[in-house]
């Protein structure tokens, strides 16, 4: 049975700069995520509502991350150190630390966190603590591309396979997967309909699955995506742990997930 976590609504962080967010595809909404890597740190006490750029004067966060991944096994780096070196944060939000540790340990997790509560950090950071790659299933193409850009800028090997890719982008991601260079691979659920998807992920060394917008598996919900029903089979075929994330889910939807 999956561990279940529910996050509380975070306080707003005023003044967040635009990160070059892509426009969402028609009919989709793009939730904000104030915890993009290597961009910001939370203000200390007495500075509520302010955010600050944060990097070592001699080494930017992206360079720090590349050095970490090059010289040590990711699992040997404590979560707090990765949080500081890659994301530029001094500490986790309430509930994040427990979720990160559970996912990193390979436990089955269902996390209910509010939009803007830092969900993506809870699967991105554990991916750096584990051997192999984590595949992230998400229906939001613009969000996936946005996160890949931010991770890559921070020095984290990440890529996406979506219908929004150019052929050159897809070729580059497939080549990186064959070389087992990626730590995070984002995929739209429709990709799972391809007969070669499971073999591709096996060759890429995928050791964990993260599912964003997990409520889309509910056949009774207005956001139902039929291809989300393929994720269970993917998990069984790969034999890897799964962590599911969503902003809202009633008891029935949680049971379906």
Buried (B, 14 or more C-beta within 10 A) or exposed (E): EBBBBEBEEBEEBEEBEEBEBBEBBEEBEBBEBBBBBBBBBBBEEEEEEEBEEBBEEEEBBBBBBBEBBEEEEBEEBEBBEBBBBBBBBEEBBEBBBBBBBBBBEBBBBBBBBBBBBBBBBBBBBBBBBBEBBBBBBBBBBBBBBBBBBBBBBBBBBBBBBBEBBEEEBBEEBBEBBEEBBBBBBBBBBBBBEEEEBBEBBEEBEBBBBBBBBBBBBBEEBEEEBEBBBBBEEBBEEBEBBBBBBBBEBEEEBBEBB
